Amino acid sequence: MPDDAPLADDPLDARQFEIVVRRLADALAYGQESSPFLGAGIEYVQSRLYQNGDPVKFIDWRVTGRTGRFHVKEYEAPRQMPVYLLVDTSASMRVGTCSPNKYAWAVRIAGGLALAAVEHMNPVGIMSVGDCGLHHTPSLSRGSIMQWLHQLRKGSSGGGTSLGRKVRELIPRVEQRCLFVVISDLHDPDGVAAIKRMAQDHDCMVLHLEDPAERGALKAGFFRGVEAETGKSFVTHGHRQFPGNGDGNQLAQAGISYLHLPIDQPVVSSLRHFMKNRAGSARRG
């Protein structure tokens, strides 16, 4: 049973966290007939008359409205396209000016996406990108996924970002085509190149979390800081932009779904709009 105490990165306790994650999953799924996870879901075959015991969620409301009699949708066996959530656990994810910080948002987003994917019959795996060492292979068990999320919340972080190395290590070990979702601040210089290599064999999505300090949005003059992953001190000012602003263009040019998520702006609505557009693109494709 997870400890109910709030964590340093997230003001929510365990129960509040689970509620927030489930609500996020519902928000991502609301109003979407198509799955935002490409290759996901179960293949629709036909509609037939409703029989006692049929799940209400399978009612085909369009056919029901047209015929005046309840019909339910029938499906083929699931096309289980696994989803891997790669969560950046490096030190830079826990340093910033907002609460919740980038890392807390990353875990929340991972949870919402995981539960939404399972709802579409996609098994979900979670892997930490950093020194945390968490790696769970895809599963359809909501209970297991929630345990993994609590492990991420409590996991230690530190050291430099290993996004590029972890991605390159994972590529040859995954034979089946997957959807990889990278949730990171993209501080690793090798990260974008590794993701582009992964996209040659898999579907990829990148959610780029950014603290306002990283885009020069601090209302401050000169100040002294310490780089979280190297320990090096530096002097800068509140309007300085940090590297990484061109990553989105590189990823988009490689055909990778990319979303820039400043954490001082409405994260959930931006993510929902992004996933809705992705589902629409999959349906048209």
Backbone as CSV, one residue per row, in Angstrom:
resi,resn,N_x,N_y,N_z,CA_x,CA_y,CA_z,C_x,C_y,C_z
1,MET,0.856,-1.190,0.000,0.000,0.000,0.000,0.890,1.237,0.000
2,PRO,0.668,2.198,-0.914,1.537,3.362,-0.983,1.388,4.243,0.237
3,ASP,2.490,4.870,0.631,2.473,5.831,1.725,1.622,7.026,1.320
4,ASP,0.751,7.497,2.236,-0.160,8.586,1.917,0.493,9.956,1.999
5,ALA,1.716,10.036,2.489,2.346,11.338,2.692,2.673,12.002,1.361
6,PRO,2.462,13.320,1.248,2.879,14.038,0.045,4.394,13.957,-0.123
7,LEU,4.862,14.103,-1.354,6.284,14.030,-1.649,6.818,15.427,-1.943
8,ALA,8.145,15.536,-1.926,8.769,16.841,-2.152,8.430,17.397,-3.533
9,ASP,8.327,16.507,-4.537,8.072,16.954,-5.902,6.603,17.259,-6.161
10,ASP,5.714,16.674,-5.379,4.294,16.741,-5.671,3.524,16.960,-4.377
11,PRO,2.717,18.014,-4.287,1.961,18.266,-3.056,0.843,17.267,-2.806
12,LEU,0.548,16.401,-3.777,-0.533,15.432,-3.620,-0.078,14.236,-2.799
13,ASP,-0.983,13.694,-1.967,-0.682,12.424,-1.325,-1.060,11.307,-2.293
14,ALA,-0.873,10.046,-1.875,-1.054,8.918,-2.782,-2.482,8.838,-3.321
15,ARG,-3.461,9.008,-2.453,-4.857,8.910,-2.893,-5.219,10.051,-3.835
16,GLN,-4.780,11.246,-3.504,-5.045,12.387,-4.381,-4.385,12.194,-5.740
17,PHE,-3.178,11.643,-5.731,-2.465,11.385,-6.977,-3.262,10.432,-7.863
18,GLU,-3.777,9.351,-7.291,-4.532,8.380,-8.079,-5.795,9.006,-8.658
19,ILE,-6.448,9.866,-7.894,-7.642,10.547,-8.393,-7.287,11.457,-9.567
20,VAL,-6.201,12.217,-9.425,-5.772,13.127,-10.488,-5.421,12.353,-11.757
21,VAL,-4.731,11.231,-11.602,-4.333,10.426,-12.758,-5.562,9.869,-13.477
22,ARG,-6.529,9.376,-12.722,-7.742,8.827,-13.347,-8.539,9.922,-14.055
23,ARG,-8.600,11.089,-13.458,-9.303,12.197,-14.108,-8.590,12.630,-15.382
24,LEU,-7.269,12.614,-15.356,-6.511,12.953,-16.553,-6.773,11.934,-17.653
25,ALA,-6.799,10.647,-17.298,-7.097,9.603,-18.281,-8.482,9.809,-18.876
26,ASP,-9.459,10.142,-18.041,-10.815,10.398,-18.533,-10.833,11.608,-19.462
27,ALA,-10.086,12.648,-19.108,-10.044,13.852,-19.938,-9.437,13.558,-21.303
28,LEU,-8.432,12.700,-21.335,-7.784,12.366,-22.603,-8.689,11.514,-23.484
29,ALA,-9.561,10.716,-22.859,-10.420,9.809,-23.618,-11.762,10.433,-23.974
30,TYR,-12.167,11.501,-23.274,-13.515,12.050,-23.435,-13.748,12.541,-24.863
31,GLY,-14.848,12.078,-25.459,-15.254,12.550,-26.774,-14.454,11.987,-27.928
32,GLN,-13.602,10.988,-27.686,-12.772,10.423,-28.744,-13.269,9.032,-29.110
33,GLU,-13.687,8.879,-30.366,-14.088,7.565,-30.843,-12.875,6.766,-31.299
34,SER,-11.860,7.451,-31.803,-10.647,6.780,-32.262,-9.574,6.865,-31.192
35,SER,-8.711,5.873,-31.180,-7.628,5.863,-30.205,-6.525,6.822,-30.621
36,PRO,-5.980,7.597,-29.679,-4.826,8.437,-29.993,-3.531,7.651,-30.047
37,PHE,-3.609,6.354,-29.729,-2.437,5.489,-29.751,-2.469,4.699,-31.053
38,LEU,-1.650,5.092,-32.015,-1.711,4.517,-33.355,-1.575,3.008,-33.311
39,GLY,-2.407,2.327,-34.105,-2.392,0.878,-34.126,-3.094,0.270,-32.943
40,ALA,-3.744,1.102,-32.163,-4.295,0.646,-30.902,-5.737,0.216,-31.046
41,GLY,-6.285,-0.214,-29.906,-7.692,-0.517,-29.831,-8.049,-1.868,-30.392
42,ILE,-9.350,-2.086,-30.605,-9.834,-3.342,-31.142,-10.586,-3.041,-32.424
43,GLU,-10.481,-3.915,-33.391,-10.992,-3.668,-34.728,-12.506,-3.878,-34.782
44,TYR,-13.235,-2.839,-35.176,-14.691,-2.922,-35.305,-15.057,-3.804,-36.494
45,VAL,-16.037,-4.700,-36.304,-16.480,-5.594,-37.370,-17.877,-5.217,-37.840
46,GLN,-18.844,-5.212,-36.916,-20.227,-4.935,-37.278,-21.019,-4.595,-36.023
47,SER,-22.275,-4.197,-36.224,-23.188,-3.978,-35.110,-24.313,-5.001,-35.183
48,ARG,-24.765,-5.436,-34.023,-25.864,-6.413,-33.945,-26.843,-5.959,-32.872
49,LEU,-28.013,-6.616,-32.836,-29.021,-6.273,-31.846,-28.513,-6.537,-30.432
50,TYR,-28.875,-5.655,-29.535,-28.489,-5.784,-28.120,-29.126,-7.026,-27.507
51,GLN,-28.336,-7.737,-26.691,-28.823,-8.890,-25.942,-28.564,-8.651,-24.462
52,ASN,-29.402,-9.240,-23.611,-29.218,-9.089,-22.174,-27.807,-9.511,-21.766
53,GLY,-27.152,-8.662,-20.991,-25.789,-8.957,-20.540,-24.714,-8.270,-21.344
54,ASP,-25.062,-7.691,-22.498,-24.063,-6.969,-23.287,-23.626,-5.706,-22.537
55,PRO,-22.317,-5.390,-22.556,-21.840,-4.172,-21.879,-22.453,-2.915,-22.499
56,VAL,-22.908,-2.023,-21.649,-23.539,-0.793,-22.124,-22.557,0.057,-22.935
57,LYS,-21.252,-0.009,-22.566,-20.280,0.843,-23.257,-20.097,0.462,-24.724
58,PHE,-20.578,-0.736,-25.132,-20.442,-1.164,-26.520,-21.671,-0.816,-27.362
59,ILE,-22.651,-0.113,-26.792,-23.833,0.255,-27.569,-23.433,1.169,-28.727
60,ASP,-23.918,0.833,-29.917,-23.686,1.657,-31.105,-24.836,2.657,-31.196
61,TRP,-24.594,3.863,-30.727,-25.668,4.842,-30.633,-26.111,5.350,-32.002
62,ARG,-25.244,5.340,-32.964,-25.632,5.798,-34.299,-26.636,4.839,-34.928
63,VAL,-26.324,3.547,-34.880,-27.239,2.547,-35.442,-28.520,2.488,-34.618
64,THR,-28.375,2.587,-33.296,-29.552,2.569,-32.423,-30.494,3.722,-32.759
65,GLY,-29.934,4.915,-32.949,-30.760,6.066,-33.285,-31.418,5.938,-34.646
66,ARG,-30.729,5.309,-35.591,-31.263,5.175,-36.948,-32.367,4.127,-37.030
67,THR,-32.231,3.036,-36.261,-33.178,1.917,-36.351,-34.253,1.950,-35.271
68,GLY,-33.966,2.682,-34.181,-34.918,2.686,-33.078,-34.811,1.464,-32.188
69,ARG,-33.833,0.617,-32.409,-33.611,-0.586,-31.593,-32.141,-0.595,-31.157
70,PHE,-31.903,-1.021,-29.919,-30.540,-1.009,-29.388,-29.651,-1.998,-30.141
71,HIS,-28.487,-1.505,-30.573,-27.458,-2.332,-31.202,-26.149,-2.163,-30.434
72,VAL,-25.317,-3.190,-30.467,-23.982,-3.116,-29.873,-22.949,-3.410,-30.947
73,LYS,-21.750,-2.854,-30.731,-20.650,-3.070,-31.667,-19.945,-4.384,-31.361
74,GLU,-19.567,-5.108,-32.409,-18.758,-6.314,-32.262,-17.364,-6.030,-32.800
75,TYR,-16.374,-6.648,-32.149,-14.976,-6.381,-32.478,-14.221,-7.674,-32.727
76,GLU,-13.138,-7.533,-33.484,-12.196,-8.632,-33.625,-11.249,-8.643,-32.433
77,ALA,-10.332,-9.601,-32.436,-9.346,-9.691,-31.355,-8.522,-8.408,-31.288
78,PRO,-8.050,-8.035,-30.124,-7.289,-6.792,-29.973,-6.025,-6.762,-30.830
79,ARG,-5.767,-5.592,-31.405,-4.467,-5.360,-32.037,-3.620,-4.670,-30.986
80,GLN,-2.895,-5.449,-30.240,-2.228,-4.927,-29.053,-0.883,-4.304,-29.411
81,MET,-0.919,-3.038,-29.730,0.314,-2.301,-29.961,0.819,-1.802,-28.619
82,PRO,1.932,-2.332,-28.127,2.430,-1.915,-26.814,2.808,-0.440,-26.796
83,VAL,2.638,0.159,-25.635,3.022,1.546,-25.406,4.100,1.566,-24.328
84,TYR,5.236,2.157,-24.635,6.317,2.334,-23.659,6.376,3.808,-23.264
85,LEU,6.269,4.065,-21.972,6.402,5.417,-21.450,7.806,5.587,-20.891
86,LEU,8.598,6.456,-21.498,9.965,6.718,-21.051,9.958,8.025,-20.260
87,VAL,10.108,7.915,-18.945,9.995,9.068,-18.055,11.381,9.513,-17.608
88,ASP,11.716,10.759,-17.889,13.016,11.320,-17.512,13.060,11.516,-15.998
89,THR,13.991,10.821,-15.341,14.133,10.928,-13.882,15.420,11.638,-13.487
90,SER,16.029,12.353,-14.410,17.293,13.028,-14.121,17.071,14.216,-13.185
91,ALA,18.158,14.713,-12.622,18.075,15.763,-11.600,17.428,17.038,-12.120
92,SER,17.635,17.362,-13.387,17.097,18.618,-13.915,15.575,18.650,-13.906
93,MET,14.936,17.473,-13.909,13.477,17.421,-13.911,12.891,17.892,-12.579
94,ARG,13.707,17.878,-11.527,13.196,18.224,-10.193,13.627,19.620,-9.749
95,VAL,14.243,20.354,-10.642,14.686,21.707,-10.322,13.874,22.690,-11.155
96,GLY,13.325,23.708,-10.505,12.550,24.680,-11.253,11.873,25.676,-10.345
97,THR,10.982,26.447,-10.937,10.335,27.543,-10.222,8.858,27.294,-9.971
98,CYS,8.326,26.158,-10.422,6.897,25.883,-10.306,6.631,24.701,-9.387
99,SER,5.450,24.676,-8.829,4.961,23.528,-8.070,3.543,23.204,-8.553
100,PRO,3.335,21.964,-9.057,4.292,20.863,-9.160,5.378,21.137,-10.200
101,ASN,6.533,20.493,-10.019,7.651,20.700,-10.929,7.546,19.781,-12.141
102,LYS,8.563,19.814,-12.984,8.532,19.030,-14.224,8.397,17.540,-13.946
103,TYR,9.101,17.059,-12.925,9.057,15.623,-12.654,7.673,15.190,-12.178
104,ALA,7.070,15.973,-11.290,5.725,15.640,-10.820,4.741,15.609,-11.983
105,TRP,4.869,16.566,-12.888,4.004,16.570,-14.063,4.277,15.362,-14.954
106,ALA,5.538,14.988,-15.095,5.884,13.841,-15.937,5.217,12.570,-15.432
107,VAL,5.238,12.362,-14.118,4.632,11.150,-13.554,3.114,11.197,-13.700
108,ARG,2.520,12.358,-13.469,1.067,12.480,-13.643,0.665,12.188,-15.089
109,ILE,1.399,12.783,-16.025,1.090,12.581,-17.443,1.271,11.119,-17.826
110,ALA,2.347,10.500,-17.345,2.568,9.082,-17.622,1.393,8.253,-17.125
111,GLY,0.893,8.579,-15.936,-0.240,7.841,-15.396,-1.496,8.013,-16.220
112,GLY,-1.800,9.247,-16.609,-2.985,9.480,-17.420,-2.918,8.784,-18.765
113,LEU,-1.767,8.860,-19.418,-1.595,8.186,-20.707,-1.669,6.673,-20.551
114,ALA,-1.082,6.147,-19.476,-1.081,4.697,-19.261,-2.498,4.164,-19.114
115,LEU,-3.299,4.792,-18.272,-4.668,4.314,-18.064,-5.519,4.500,-19.313
116,ALA,-5.295,5.590,-20.048,-6.027,5.795,-21.295,-5.651,4.735,-22.326
117,ALA,-4.370,4.364,-22.373,-3.921,3.340,-23.320,-4.516,1.981,-22.981
118,VAL,-4.524,1.628,-21.704,-5.099,0.345,-21.283,-6.583,0.286,-21.632
119,GLU,-7.267,1.411,-21.521,-8.687,1.464,-21.885,-8.881,1.112,-23.354
120,HIS,-7.881,1.395,-24.182,-7.922,1.054,-25.605,-7.249,-0.287,-25.888
121,MET,-7.038,-1.077,-24.844,-6.463,-2.425,-24.967,-5.008,-2.416,-25.411
122,ASN,-4.268,-1.365,-25.080,-2.829,-1.317,-25.341,-2.074,-1.660,-24.066
123,PRO,-1.268,-2.714,-24.058,-0.426,-2.964,-22.882,0.598,-1.846,-22.720
124,VAL,0.886,-1.485,-21.488,1.742,-0.340,-21.196,2.946,-0.769,-20.375
125,GLY,4.129,-0.318,-20.796,5.351,-0.494,-20.027,5.901,0.859,-19.629
126,ILE,6.651,0.892,-18.549,7.228,2.141,-18.055,8.717,1.950,-17.823
127,MET,9.503,2.912,-18.280,10.951,2.855,-18.118,11.453,4.230,-17.686
128,SER,12.281,4.261,-16.653,12.868,5.524,-16.217,14.080,5.853,-17.079
129,VAL,14.274,7.125,-17.337,15.418,7.599,-18.109,16.254,8.458,-17.172
130,GLY,17.220,7.833,-16.546,18.037,8.470,-15.527,18.652,7.392,-14.658
131,ASP,18.965,7.731,-13.419,19.624,6.781,-12.529,18.651,5.969,-11.689
132,CYS,17.343,6.145,-11.899,16.333,5.463,-11.090,16.337,3.955,-11.317
133,GLY,16.567,3.517,-12.565,16.673,2.094,-12.867,15.358,1.355,-12.958
134,LEU,14.256,2.045,-13.148,12.945,1.402,-13.236,12.690,0.945,-14.666
135,HIS,12.280,-0.324,-14.829,11.962,-0.851,-16.156,10.927,-1.952,-16.007
136,HIS,9.704,-1.683,-16.455,8.621,-2.660,-16.400,8.114,-2.904,-17.815
137,THR,8.014,-4.176,-18.192,7.536,-4.537,-19.523,6.023,-4.329,-19.612
138,PRO,5.492,-4.195,-20.841,4.083,-3.832,-21.015,3.102,-4.799,-20.363
139,SER,2.064,-4.225,-19.782,1.020,-4.979,-19.090,-0.315,-4.270,-19.283
140,LEU,-1.410,-5.040,-19.168,-2.753,-4.472,-19.207,-3.342,-4.315,-17.811
141,SER,-2.560,-4.610,-16.790,-3.039,-4.560,-15.412,-3.001,-3.129,-14.872
142,ARG,-4.160,-2.569,-14.589,-4.213,-1.217,-14.024,-3.562,-1.170,-12.651
143,GLY,-3.739,-2.242,-11.867,-3.131,-2.290,-10.545,-1.618,-2.244,-10.609
144,SER,-1.037,-3.019,-11.533,0.422,-3.022,-11.685,0.917,-1.653,-12.131
145,ILE,0.213,-1.057,-13.078,0.627,0.249,-13.588,0.604,1.293,-12.480
146,MET,-0.417,1.252,-11.635,-0.493,2.225,-10.545,0.659,2.016,-9.561
147,GLN,1.035,0.764,-9.303,2.190,0.493,-8.440,3.461,1.074,-9.048
148,TRP,3.628,0.917,-10.357,4.820,1.456,-11.022,4.864,2.982,-10.898
149,LEU,3.707,3.604,-11.015,3.656,5.064,-10.904,4.061,5.528,-9.510
150,HIS,3.629,4.797,-8.492,4.031,5.154,-7.129,5.538,4.937,-6.946
151,GLN,6.091,3.918,-7.616,7.543,3.718,-7.569,8.258,4.908,-8.200
152,LEU,7.723,5.402,-9.299,8.313,6.580,-9.938,8.236,7.792,-9.021
153,ARG,7.109,7.973,-8.371,6.949,9.126,-7.478,7.985,9.114,-6.362
154,LYS,8.281,7.920,-5.847,9.182,7.807,-4.706,10.628,7.567,-5.113
155,GLY,10.857,7.323,-6.412,12.192,6.970,-6.867,13.182,8.099,-6.685
156,SER,14.426,7.720,-6.443,15.489,8.716,-6.312,15.879,9.229,-7.686
157,SER,16.407,10.415,-7.721,16.878,10.984,-8.982,18.221,11.646,-8.744
158,GLY,18.930,11.857,-9.810,20.225,12.500,-9.700,21.081,12.159,-10.891
159,GLY,22.194,12.871,-11.022,23.106,12.600,-12.120,22.618,13.207,-13.417
160,GLY,23.377,12.962,-14.469,23.058,13.514,-15.767,21.960,12.747,-16.465
161,THR,21.385,13.386,-17.480,20.349,12.751,-18.275,20.952,11.653,-19.140
162,SER,20.302,10.486,-19.163,20.789,9.365,-19.977,19.769,8.992,-21.040
163,LEU,18.984,9.968,-21.495,17.929,9.694,-22.463,18.467,9.015,-23.709
164,GLY,19.500,9.607,-24.326,20.040,9.033,-25.549,20.532,7.615,-25.358
165,ARG,21.291,7.380,-24.296,21.834,6.037,-24.042,20.723,5.027,-23.782
166,LYS,19.742,5.387,-22.963,18.655,4.460,-22.642,17.838,4.109,-23.878
167,VAL,17.580,5.092,-24.720,16.817,4.838,-25.937,17.584,3.905,-26.863
168,ARG,18.885,4.142,-27.027,19.686,3.293,-27.915,19.799,1.871,-27.368
169,GLU,19.834,1.720,-26.058,19.865,0.383,-25.462,18.548,-0.351,-25.670
170,LEU,17.455,0.384,-25.676,16.132,-0.229,-25.768,15.785,-0.665,-27.184
171,ILE,16.252,0.055,-28.187,15.864,-0.199,-29.578,16.060,-1.657,-29.990
172,PRO,17.239,-2.276,-29.817,17.408,-3.657,-30.290,16.667,-4.691,-29.448
173,ARG,16.209,-4.316,-28.262,15.553,-5.271,-27.377,14.051,-5.357,-27.609
174,VAL,13.493,-4.439,-28.380,12.048,-4.433,-28.629,11.814,-4.826,-30.084
175,GLU,11.306,-6.038,-30.292,11.127,-6.550,-31.647,9.795,-6.120,-32.250
176,GLN,8.733,-6.121,-31.446,7.416,-5.737,-31.940,7.330,-4.221,-32.060
177,ARG,6.639,-3.754,-33.092,6.461,-2.318,-33.258,5.685,-1.756,-32.070
178,CYS,6.181,-0.665,-31.508,5.592,-0.060,-30.317,5.385,1.432,-30.523
179,LEU,4.602,1.997,-29.626,4.536,3.443,-29.500,5.376,3.834,-28.299
180,PHE,6.408,4.629,-28.527,7.257,5.131,-27.448,6.865,6.581,-27.152
181,VAL,6.558,6.839,-25.895,6.221,8.191,-25.455,7.333,8.674,-24.532
182,VAL,8.075,9.665,-24.974,9.172,10.227,-24.189,8.660,11.466,-23.458
183,ILE,8.784,11.460,-22.127,8.354,12.592,-21.302,9.600,13.141,-20.629
184,SER,10.081,14.287,-21.096,11.413,14.747,-20.703,11.539,16.252,-20.896
185,ASP,12.574,16.828,-20.275,12.920,18.223,-20.562,13.968,18.322,-21.674
186,LEU,14.374,17.175,-22.224,15.281,17.115,-23.381,16.603,17.825,-23.141
187,HIS,17.175,17.648,-21.963,18.472,18.257,-21.675,19.645,17.436,-22.206
188,ASP,19.403,16.184,-22.578,20.486,15.343,-23.082,20.791,15.724,-24.532
189,PRO,22.012,16.153,-24.854,22.345,16.544,-26.229,22.150,15.414,-27.234
190,ASP,22.260,14.155,-26.782,22.112,13.008,-27.680,20.670,12.519,-27.746
191,GLY,19.786,13.106,-26.959,18.422,12.601,-26.862,17.653,12.660,-28.163
192,VAL,17.674,13.797,-28.834,16.897,13.965,-30.058,17.376,13.011,-31.146
193,ALA,18.696,12.872,-31.308,19.233,11.959,-32.324,18.811,10.522,-32.046
194,ALA,18.824,10.121,-30.777,18.426,8.756,-30.421,16.942,8.528,-30.692
195,ILE,16.119,9.515,-30.390,14.682,9.385,-30.646,14.413,9.288,-32.145
196,LYS,15.136,10.066,-32.941,14.973,9.997,-34.397,15.364,8.622,-34.923
197,ARG,16.390,8.018,-34.325,16.767,6.652,-34.717,15.664,5.669,-34.340
198,MET,15.091,5.818,-33.169,14.019,4.934,-32.719,12.793,5.042,-33.623
199,ALA,12.540,6.245,-34.138,11.369,6.474,-34.980,11.467,5.772,-36.328
200,GLN,12.635,5.278,-36.685,12.766,4.525,-37.931,12.050,3.182,-37.855
201,ASP,11.883,2.644,-36.646,11.256,1.332,-36.470,9.968,1.378,-35.649
202,HIS,9.716,2.481,-34.967,8.576,2.549,-34.060,7.857,3.885,-34.215
203,ASP,6.636,3.917,-33.701,5.904,5.175,-33.612,6.398,5.904,-32.367
204,CYS,6.622,7.202,-32.469,7.206,7.952,-31.354,6.427,9.230,-31.079
205,MET,6.370,9.567,-29.807,5.729,10.795,-29.346,6.639,11.416,-28.295
206,VAL,6.853,12.710,-28.361,7.709,13.401,-27.399,6.911,14.508,-26.723
207,LEU,6.868,14.466,-25.398,6.241,15.508,-24.596,7.354,16.258,-23.879
208,HIS,7.592,17.479,-24.311,8.734,18.275,-23.860,8.286,19.215,-22.745
209,LEU,8.624,18.884,-21.511,8.264,19.705,-20.359,9.285,20.824,-20.167
210,GLU,8.787,22.009,-19.854,9.682,23.156,-19.709,9.246,24.045,-18.545
211,ASP,10.205,24.366,-17.692,9.982,25.328,-16.618,10.145,26.740,-17.193
212,PRO,9.403,27.731,-16.672,9.540,29.088,-17.231,10.958,29.635,-17.179
213,ALA,11.754,29.181,-16.214,13.139,29.654,-16.134,13.945,29.241,-17.357
214,GLU,13.551,28.140,-18.006,14.306,27.627,-19.150,14.034,28.408,-20.430
215,ARG,12.998,29.203,-20.457,12.727,30.019,-21.647,12.891,31.504,-21.362
216,GLY,13.577,31.824,-20.254,13.870,33.210,-19.940,12.676,33.997,-19.474
217,ALA,11.756,33.329,-18.775,10.531,34.000,-18.335,10.562,34.391,-16.864
218,LEU,11.734,34.311,-16.232,11.835,34.712,-14.829,11.886,36.231,-14.704
219,LYS,11.178,36.748,-13.735,11.235,38.187,-13.457,12.351,38.427,-12.449
220,ALA,13.585,38.349,-12.941,14.742,38.468,-12.049,15.903,39.071,-12.813
221,GLY,16.852,39.649,-12.071,18.069,40.163,-12.666,19.120,39.082,-12.709
222,PHE,20.384,39.440,-12.465,21.447,38.448,-12.455,21.367,37.615,-11.174
223,PHE,21.672,36.329,-11.312,21.688,35.454,-10.141,22.678,34.324,-10.381
224,ARG,23.105,33.702,-9.292,24.028,32.567,-9.362,23.228,31.273,-9.219
225,GLY,23.565,30.290,-10.053,22.877,29.005,-10.001,23.852,27.854,-10.077
226,VAL,23.311,26.645,-9.885,24.090,25.411,-9.978,23.373,24.468,-10.925
227,GLU,24.093,23.944,-11.927,23.511,23.005,-12.876,23.205,21.694,-12.148
228,ALA,21.945,21.258,-12.201,21.490,20.143,-11.369,22.212,18.842,-11.684
229,GLU,22.576,18.620,-12.946,23.098,17.314,-13.334,24.618,17.236,-13.310
230,THR,25.302,18.392,-13.320,26.769,18.374,-13.314,27.358,18.975,-12.053
231,GLY,26.565,19.766,-11.329,27.064,20.431,-10.129,27.856,21.692,-10.419
232,LYS,27.965,22.098,-11.684,28.724,23.297,-12.045,27.917,24.555,-11.716
233,SER,28.585,25.550,-11.144,27.923,26.815,-10.831,28.024,27.755,-12.027
234,PHE,27.083,28.693,-12.117,27.093,29.654,-13.214,26.371,30.917,-12.759
235,VAL,26.615,31.996,-13.485,25.920,33.258,-13.255,25.131,33.576,-14.516
236,THR,23.862,33.925,-14.357,23.013,34.223,-15.510,21.975,35.259,-15.102
237,HIS,21.027,35.536,-15.987,19.969,36.496,-15.675,18.614,35.894,-16.028
238,GLY,17.564,36.492,-15.547,16.228,35.922,-15.660,15.667,35.864,-17.061
239,HIS,16.300,36.530,-18.038,15.785,36.515,-19.407,16.596,35.592,-20.317
240,ARG,17.521,34.844,-19.739,18.328,33.940,-20.556,17.515,32.709,-20.939
241,GLN,17.579,32.324,-22.220,16.954,31.092,-22.674,17.992,29.987,-22.705
242,PHE,17.608,28.806,-22.202,18.531,27.683,-22.167,18.423,26.875,-23.455
243,PRO,19.452,26.062,-23.778,19.448,25.311,-25.034,18.258,24.373,-25.133
244,GLY,17.924,24.007,-26.383,16.891,23.008,-26.595,15.667,23.529,-27.316
245,ASN,15.645,24.823,-27.665,14.460,25.398,-28.277,14.232,24.911,-29.703
246,GLY,15.260,24.346,-30.364,15.088,23.866,-31.725,14.770,22.393,-31.818
247,ASP,14.628,21.718,-30.675,14.386,20.279,-30.688,13.066,19.931,-31.361
248,GLY,12.043,20.733,-31.126,10.729,20.440,-31.692,10.748,20.396,-33.204
249,ASN,11.454,21.336,-33.826,11.532,21.363,-35.286,12.223,20.120,-35.821
250,GLN,13.308,19.711,-35.174,14.021,18.512,-35.617,13.136,17.274,-35.533
251,LEU,12.415,17.145,-34.437,11.565,15.972,-34.238,10.396,15.969,-35.218
252,ALA,9.774,17.123,-35.415,8.641,17.200,-36.334,9.070,16.881,-37.760
253,GLN,10.255,17.347,-38.152,10.756,17.057,-39.490,11.017,15.572,-39.690
254,ALA,11.258,14.857,-38.591,11.474,13.412,-38.664,10.167,12.631,-38.563
255,GLY,9.032,13.333,-38.567,7.738,12.668,-38.509,7.337,12.216,-37.118
256,ILE,7.927,12.811,-36.098,7.657,12.428,-34.711,6.657,13.403,-34.098
257,SER,5.637,12.865,-33.439,4.658,13.720,-32.761,5.342,14.437,-31.604
258,TYR,5.248,15.764,-31.587,5.961,16.562,-30.584,5.019,17.579,-29.975
259,LEU,5.079,17.696,-28.645,4.292,18.703,-27.943,5.166,19.414,-26.928
260,HIS,5.220,20.738,-27.046,5.931,21.576,-26.082,4.970,21.896,-24.943
261,LEU,5.346,21.550,-23.705,4.466,21.714,-22.548,5.116,22.594,-21.479
262,PRO,4.964,23.908,-21.554,5.418,24.761,-20.450,4.554,24.488,-19.220
263,ILE,5.170,24.193,-18.088,4.388,23.755,-16.933,3.730,24.908,-16.181
264,ASP,3.999,26.155,-16.582,3.303,27.285,-15.972,2.076,27.680,-16.784
265,GLN,1.736,26.879,-17.795,0.564,27.096,-18.624,-0.353,25.876,-18.519
266,PRO,-1.595,25.941,-19.032,-2.538,24.821,-18.867,-2.039,23.538,-19.525
267,VAL,-1.479,22.650,-18.729,-0.866,21.424,-19.239,-1.924,20.446,-19.742
268,VAL,-2.959,20.216,-18.951,-3.944,19.186,-19.289,-4.689,19.535,-20.571
269,SER,-5.135,20.770,-20.719,-5.874,21.150,-21.923,-4.992,21.059,-23.165
270,SER,-3.727,21.447,-23.044,-2.805,21.338,-24.181,-2.596,19.884,-24.569
271,LEU,-2.426,19.021,-23.568,-2.208,17.602,-23.839,-3.449,16.976,-24.454
272,ARG,-4.616,17.321,-23.944,-5.853,16.755,-24.482,-6.048,17.174,-25.938
273,HIS,-5.803,18.429,-26.253,-5.936,18.910,-27.631,-4.956,18.177,-28.543
274,PHE,-3.743,17.984,-28.067,-2.717,17.278,-28.833,-3.143,15.840,-29.120
275,MET,-3.638,15.135,-28.101,-4.043,13.743,-28.276,-5.281,13.633,-29.163
276,LYS,-6.172,14.595,-29.059,-7.357,14.588,-29.915,-6.963,14.744,-31.378
277,ASN,-6.037,15.649,-31.660,-5.553,15.820,-33.029,-4.843,14.577,-33.521
278,ARG,-4.109,13.933,-32.624,-3.402,12.703,-32.994,-4.389,11.607,-33.353
279,ALA,-5.468,11.486,-32.573,-6.493,10.483,-32.860,-7.168,10.772,-34.193
280,GLY,-7.420,12.063,-34.467,-8.024,12.427,-35.736,-7.133,12.113,-36.918
281,SER,-5.832,12.333,-36.759,-4.877,12.011,-37.822,-4.834,10.518,-38.075
282,ALA,-4.903,9.723,-36.994,-4.883,8.266,-37.138,-6.120,7.790,-37.883
283,ARG,-7.279,8.400,-37.582,-8.522,7.998,-38.232,-8.480,8.337,-39.715
284,ARG,-7.960,9.534,-40.046,-7.882,9.925,-41.455,-6.846,9.114,-42.201
285,GLY,-5.765,8.677,-41.463,-4.716,7.891,-42.097,-5.135,6.498,-42.393
